[in-house]
Amino acid sequence: MADPNEPRDPSEPDRLMDVSVESVSGLYVKLAKQGKLKALKGLRDKQWHLTVDLATVDADLAKINDRFWLIDFYAGKDSDSFVSKLKARAKKLDGRKAKLSSELKAVEGQISAIDRDLLQVCPTRAIISLVASLDD
C-alpha cells in the first residue's frame, strides 16, 4: 500500500486514493461502488422537499393564531362560516402535517441506513426554519 503521506504522482491517473481509514470520501467511494450513492441522492432530495413542505404547513398553522391573518381570513364571511372554515383549515393542515412528518421520518430512516451521520452534519429542518423566519 502506498504511503498516504507521499505526494500523489499525477502521471499515475489510475492510482486510487488511499481509503483504508474510513473518511467521508472513503465512505462515499464505497457507497458509489455499492450503487447506494444514487439512492442517497434521491432520498436527500425527497427529504429536502418534504422538509420544505412541512415548514410551509407549520407556517400556515401558525397563521391560525395571527391576528392580522385572521382579520384577512374573516373578510366577507359571516361568523358561523368563519368558524367552520377556520376549523376545517386547521384540521386539514394538522392532517397534512402528520402525513408529511410520517413520510419525512421514513425517508430519514432510509438515509440513516445508508449514511448514519448525514442528518447530524446537515440539519435541514433548522436551515429551512431559519430561512422561513427571515421571509416573515
N, C-alpha and C positions, 0 to 999 in steps of 0.2 A: 504494500500500500504506500502511496506517495506521502511524503511528509507534508502535513497541512500548512506548515509554516513556510514551505518552499514556494517561491513565486510560480504562478502558472505560466507555462510556456505557450504563447499564442500560436506557435507553429503546430501545436498538437490539438486541433479542434475537437477530436473525438474523445479526448481525455475527460472523464467525468469528474465533477466536483466531489470532494470527499463528504459524504453524508453519513459517516459512521456514527457520529454523535447526532442524535435527533434534534435538529434545529427546525425552525418553521419551514425553511426552504426544503430541508430534507423530508419533513412530513409531507409537504405538498408535492414533491417529486414522487414519493411513494404513492400518494393518493392519485396522482396523474397516471402512474403505471397501472394502478388497480382500476382505473376508469371511474373513480369516485369524484374527481375534481369537477367534472361536468355536472354531476348531480348536485354537488355542493353549491355550485354557481346558481343553478336553478332554484335550489332551496333558499339560498341567500336572497335572491331576487324576490321570491314569494314572501319571505319574511319581511322584507322592506315594504312591499305593497300592503301586506296585512297590518303592519305597524302604522303606516300612514293612514290607512282606513280606520284603524282603531283610535288613533289620535283625533281624527275628524269626528268620529262618533262621540268621543269624550268631550270634545269642544261643543258639539251640538247638545249634549246632555247638560253641560254647564250653562248653556244659554237659558235653559228652563228656569233657572234661578237668577237670571239677569233682568233687572227692572226695565232697562231700555228695550231689550229684545222682546220682553213680554208685552210692552206697550205696542210695539210694531206688530207682533203676532195677533194681538187683540183687534187691531184695526178692522172695522167693518163686520165684526161678529157680535152676536148677542151673547150674554153671559153664559147661557147653557151651552151654546156652540163652542165658545172659547174654552170652557172647562172640559168638554168631551174631546175636543180636538187636541188640547194640551195633554190630557191623559193618554190619548191614543198615540200621540207623538212620543211621549216618554216610554210607553210600553214597546213601541216599535224600536226605538233606539236601544232600550235595555236588551231586547231580543237580539238585535244586530251585534251589540257589544258582547253578549255571551257567545254568540256563534263565532265572531272574529277571535275572541280570546281563546276559545277551544281550538280553532284552526291554527292560531299562532303557537299555542303550546305544543301541538302535534308537530308542526314544522320545526320548532326549536329543538324538540326531542330528536328529530331526524338529523338536524345539523350537529347536535352534540354527539350523536352516534358516529359521525364521520370525523369531526374535529371538536373535541370536548372543550377546548379553550376559546374557540372563536367568539362565543357570545359574551365572554368575560372581557375580551380585549376590544370589542366593538359594541358598546351598549346602544343599540339602535333606538330603543324607546326613549332613552334620555336625550339623545340628539334631536329626535323628532319633537319631543315635548318642548325643548328649548326653542327650536325653530317656530313651533306653533305659538309659543308665548310671545315671541318677537313680532309675529304677524298681527296680534291683537291690539 
